[in-house]
Amino acid sequence: MGLREQTREAVRAAIAERALDLFDRRGFDNTSVDDVAAAAGISGRSFHRYFPAKEDAVIGESTGLGQIVADALAERPVLEPPWLAMRAALQPIVELSEANAQRSRLVMRVVNGSASLRARNLEKHLAWSRTLTPIVRRRLGDPAGGDVPAQAIVLAALSCLDAAYAGWVAGDGGSLADLLDLAFDSVATG
């Protein structure tokens, strides 16, 4: 990454931090792009050079994280059951979140406080599902029902991730990894 890209990423990160702070204090829906821009010392037009929409300052670029999960899933042992492979593939996301626990909890608190952010988070999961479903389908062979069994596994796994994040943010005890294990085990055992 060249100097220009590094500078752009640093500015983007600074704007996102200011946005998160405002969204946490005022509420996402009560904070305008102009409010964020003013707090960051830029114009609203400049804000949109870094973020196409206000939601992107919170959710960010999710395709990179989805690709991390896809790569981790593709590297899992071929004979590992798909459900267990999905849990293992989510571990890099868990580790990133736990390494930045304060910020990760803040992001999830802001996301959970806004219907539009929850909708954007669902869009992210659907995008991840489009990437992950073919990988899980290959693990299943050629199942009856086409993509349905693989997509069910993927979407259930992502729902477990959401449940684990919600518990982690609420302080339900345990690490994010422990809560994700609990969620996966709960689905697996009914």
C-alpha positions as CSV (number, residue, x, y, z in Angstrom):
1,M,0.0,0.0,0.0
2,G,1.4,3.3,-1.1
3,L,1.6,6.5,1.0
4,R,-1.6,7.9,-0.7
5,E,-3.6,4.8,0.2
6,Q,-2.2,4.8,3.7
7,T,-3.2,8.4,4.2
8,R,-6.7,7.8,2.8
9,E,-7.2,4.8,5.1
10,A,-6.0,6.9,8.1
11,V,-8.4,9.7,7.3
12,R,-11.2,7.2,6.7
13,A,-10.5,5.6,10.1
14,A,-10.5,9.0,11.9
15,I,-13.8,9.9,10.3
16,A,-15.3,6.5,11.3
17,E,-14.1,7.0,14.9
18,R,-15.7,10.4,15.1
19,A,-18.9,9.0,13.6
20,L,-19.0,6.1,16.1
21,D,-18.6,8.5,19.0
22,L,-21.4,10.8,17.8
23,F,-23.7,7.8,16.9
24,D,-23.1,6.4,20.4
25,R,-23.8,9.6,22.2
26,R,-26.7,11.0,20.0
27,G,-28.0,7.9,18.3
28,F,-27.4,6.9,14.7
29,D,-30.8,8.2,13.5
30,N,-30.3,11.5,15.3
31,T,-26.9,12.3,13.8
32,S,-26.6,13.6,10.3
33,V,-23.7,13.3,7.8
34,D,-23.1,17.0,8.3
35,D,-22.8,16.5,12.0
36,V,-20.2,13.8,11.5
37,A,-18.4,15.9,8.9
38,A,-18.3,18.9,11.2
39,A,-16.9,16.8,14.0
40,A,-14.2,15.4,11.7
41,G,-13.4,18.8,10.3
42,I,-14.5,18.1,6.7
43,S,-17.4,18.9,4.5
44,G,-20.4,16.6,3.9
45,R,-19.2,16.2,0.3
46,S,-15.8,15.0,1.6
47,F,-17.5,12.5,3.9
48,H,-19.1,10.9,0.9
49,R,-15.8,10.5,-0.8
50,Y,-14.9,8.1,2.0
51,F,-18.3,6.6,2.7
52,P,-21.1,6.2,0.1
53,A,-23.7,6.3,2.9
54,K,-23.8,7.1,6.6
55,E,-24.2,3.4,7.5
56,D,-20.9,2.7,5.8
57,A,-19.1,4.7,8.5
58,V,-20.3,2.0,11.0
59,I,-20.6,-1.2,9.0
60,G,-17.6,-0.4,6.8
61,E,-16.3,-2.5,4.0
62,S,-17.7,-6.0,4.8
63,T,-16.6,-7.9,1.7
64,G,-13.0,-8.1,3.0
65,L,-14.2,-9.7,6.2
66,G,-16.5,-12.0,4.3
67,Q,-13.5,-13.1,2.2
68,I,-11.5,-13.8,5.3
69,V,-14.2,-16.2,6.4
70,A,-14.5,-17.7,2.9
71,D,-10.7,-18.3,2.8
72,A,-10.7,-19.8,6.3
73,L,-13.6,-22.1,5.3
74,A,-11.9,-23.2,2.1
75,E,-8.8,-24.1,4.1
76,R,-10.7,-26.4,6.5
77,P,-10.2,-30.2,6.2
78,V,-12.3,-31.7,3.5
79,L,-13.9,-34.3,5.7
80,E,-14.8,-31.9,8.5
81,P,-18.6,-31.5,8.9
82,P,-19.8,-28.3,7.3
83,W,-21.3,-27.0,10.6
84,L,-17.9,-27.4,12.4
85,A,-16.1,-25.9,9.5
86,M,-18.3,-22.8,9.6
87,R,-17.6,-22.4,13.3
88,A,-13.9,-22.6,12.7
89,A,-14.1,-20.3,9.7
90,L,-15.6,-17.6,11.8
91,Q,-12.7,-17.7,14.3
92,P,-10.6,-15.0,12.5
93,I,-13.6,-12.6,12.8
94,V,-13.9,-13.5,16.5
95,E,-10.2,-12.9,17.0
96,L,-10.3,-9.5,15.3
97,S,-13.3,-8.4,17.4
98,E,-11.7,-9.6,20.7
99,A,-8.4,-7.9,19.8
100,N,-10.4,-4.6,19.4
101,A,-13.0,-5.4,22.1
102,Q,-13.9,-1.9,23.1
103,R,-14.5,-0.7,19.5
104,S,-16.2,-3.9,18.5
105,R,-18.7,-3.6,21.3
106,L,-19.3,0.0,20.5
107,V,-20.0,-0.8,16.8
108,M,-22.4,-3.6,17.8
109,R,-24.2,-1.3,20.3
110,V,-24.6,1.3,17.6
111,V,-25.8,-1.2,15.0
112,N,-28.3,-2.8,17.4
113,G,-29.7,0.7,18.2
114,S,-30.7,1.5,14.6
115,A,-33.1,-0.2,12.3
116,S,-31.2,1.0,9.2
117,L,-27.9,-0.4,10.6
118,R,-29.5,-3.7,11.4
119,A,-30.8,-3.8,7.9
120,R,-27.3,-3.0,6.5
121,N,-25.9,-5.8,8.7
122,L,-28.4,-8.2,7.2
123,E,-27.3,-7.1,3.7
124,K,-23.8,-7.9,4.8
125,H,-24.8,-11.3,5.9
126,L,-26.6,-12.0,2.7
127,A,-23.5,-10.9,0.7
128,W,-21.4,-13.2,2.8
129,S,-23.9,-16.0,2.3
130,R,-23.5,-15.6,-1.5
131,T,-19.8,-16.2,-1.1
132,L,-19.9,-18.9,1.6
133,T,-22.9,-21.0,0.3
134,P,-21.0,-22.5,-2.8
135,I,-18.1,-23.5,-0.5
136,V,-20.4,-25.3,1.9
137,R,-22.3,-26.9,-1.0
138,R,-19.1,-28.4,-2.3
139,R,-18.5,-29.8,1.1
140,L,-22.0,-31.4,1.1
141,G,-21.4,-33.0,-2.3
142,D,-24.5,-32.4,-4.6
143,P,-27.3,-32.3,-2.0
144,A,-30.9,-32.6,-2.9
145,G,-32.5,-29.2,-2.8
146,G,-29.6,-27.4,-4.5
147,D,-28.3,-24.5,-2.4
148,V,-30.9,-24.8,0.3
149,P,-29.0,-27.1,2.7
150,A,-25.8,-25.1,2.3
151,Q,-27.5,-21.8,2.6
152,A,-29.3,-23.0,5.7
153,I,-26.0,-23.9,7.3
154,V,-24.4,-20.6,6.4
155,L,-27.3,-18.4,7.5
156,A,-27.7,-20.4,10.8
157,A,-24.0,-19.9,11.4
158,L,-24.2,-16.2,10.8
159,S,-27.2,-16.0,13.1
160,C,-25.1,-17.7,15.8
161,L,-22.5,-15.0,15.2
162,D,-25.1,-12.3,15.7
163,A,-26.4,-14.0,18.9
164,A,-22.9,-14.3,20.3
165,Y,-22.2,-10.6,19.5
166,A,-25.5,-9.6,21.2
167,G,-24.6,-11.6,24.3
168,W,-21.0,-10.3,24.3
169,V,-22.2,-6.6,24.1
170,A,-24.8,-7.2,26.8
171,G,-22.1,-8.7,29.1
172,D,-23.7,-12.1,29.3
173,G,-20.3,-13.5,30.5
174,G,-17.6,-15.3,28.6
175,S,-15.5,-14.3,25.7
176,L,-17.0,-13.8,22.2
177,A,-15.5,-17.2,21.2
178,D,-17.1,-18.9,24.2
179,L,-20.5,-17.3,23.4
180,L,-20.1,-18.3,19.7
181,D,-19.4,-21.9,20.8
182,L,-22.4,-21.8,23.0
183,A,-24.6,-20.6,20.1
184,F,-23.3,-23.2,17.7
185,D,-23.8,-26.0,20.3
186,S,-27.3,-24.8,21.0
187,V,-28.3,-25.0,17.4
188,A,-26.5,-28.3,16.9
189,T,-28.2,-30.0,19.9
190,G,-31.5,-28.2,19.7
